[in-house]
Each structure stands twice: as C-alpha cells, then as structure tokens.
Amino acid sequence: MTDYKRIVILSGAGISAESGLATFRDEDGMWNHHRVEDVATVEGFAKNPEYVHDFYNELKKELIKANPNPAHLAITRLQQQYPAQTAVITQNVDTLHEKAGNQNVFHIHGQIDQAVCTNCGHILSTWDDVTTEDICPQCSLTGTFKPNIVFFGESLLYMNEVDELLRSCDLFISIGTSGVVFPANTFVRTAKYYHADTIEFNLKPTVNNYEFDRHIIGPAGETFPRFVEELINVNESI
C-alpha cells in the first residue's frame, strides 16, 4: 500500500444515512416533504423567505439530534494517526463531521447551523431559529439573513480550495456519494487526472464507478474503519 501524503475525502448523503438521517431530496423532487422549488431555490426564498426560514429551522431540530457513526470517527482517527494532510469535502449540510472531531472540513453545499447576510456576507453560526426579524450584527440591517445553504441557482462554496485539494492529493476517497450530482461527481476525474489513487466506499458501485481504481462495497461504518486500520498498520510497519 502506498505511503500517502495528501488525502482528500468526499462525503455524501450515504455517510449521514448511517447515522439515521434521511436523504432529504427524494426522487419525486420533494425535500423532507416540501417542494424543492419552494425551499431550495433563489426564487423560492425571494418569494417567501419566512416559509424557507421555517423549513430550515425545523430541519435544524432534526439534524442536531444525530450522532456521528464509525465512518465519521474513522476519519478523525486517520487525521490523528496517519501522517498525511487529510481534508474532507462534504456535500452534507449536517455537522456530523465536526461532531466526530474531523478537521479541515469544507461544506460545499453550506451548513445547517449557519445563516449568511445577503447584504454584507456576515456568517451567523447558530442552532437557534433564524427569522426575517433578525438584525445583522455587522451591517445592522433587518431581514437580510438567508440559510447558508447553497440553493439551486447559486455557486458552490470553497471551490477554489477544492480545486487545489484535488490537484494536489495522492489519494482520493469517496464515501456514500451517488456519483450523479454535478460537480461533485467530477472530483474523482480531476484527482485521477493528477495521478491520485481513487477509492470508492459505497453500498453499490456508482454510475461513474469506472473512474475509481478500487471499490469497497458495504456499509461505510464497517468498511471504512477497517481500511483506516489497515492504512495505519501498514504505515507503522514501514
């Protein structure tokens, strides 16, 4: 097994599902029983910001109760015990990576515990309700906060950092992703182009499985900790 120096982990809904969180976007276009157009688009927020805030305030109550699973904890172990720079790029808006002690986490779709001021860009971190009555502590305007969630019609977050990570890593790991959501489904291609080894952890191979060198099939809470154990043991024996 290669002695890796820079590891990038991409996580998707599958890793959160093993902590009991539903995949909120369903095949019928609903998100947690709400129309995606109403709660996850720029137009929906402009039309009815109170409704959107209410949706995410309720979602917070669901996500805050969830606990990290062995896959999340294995990332922490990897970061602490394996001598590589390891970063996490997540498509999930929950904070299970942080709860598990993961470092260098990039939430490209935003975070449920944050709101952003649309006037000055101030980020408010809170698990409390956010409403149209809140005042921004930086610019003092009222009603300018929106959930710091990337809506359809908005650009993903941290993409400059993500591009640099993908270009410089020598191991790219995907955990619990569908392989169909753009642009995250292209990350493996970029990493592979720059000569990284690529490994997929999933319940079944994804549609872009041909871009991975190795497929480890099964619950990530079982398969990924074993992989980390192996990686650490090999490194210690060198």
Secondary structure, DSSP 8 states (H G I E B T S, - for coil): ----SEEEEEE-HHHHHTTT---SB-TTSEETTEEHHHHSBHHHHHH-HHHHHHHHHHHHHHHTT----HHHHHHHHHHHHSSSEEEEEE---S-HHHHTT--SEEETTEEEEEEEETTT--EEE-SS---TT-B-TTT--BS-EEEEE--BTS--SSHHHHHHHHHH-SEEEEES--S-STTGGGHHHHHHHTT-EEEEEESS--TTGGG-SEEEES-HHHHHHHHHHHHHHHHHH-
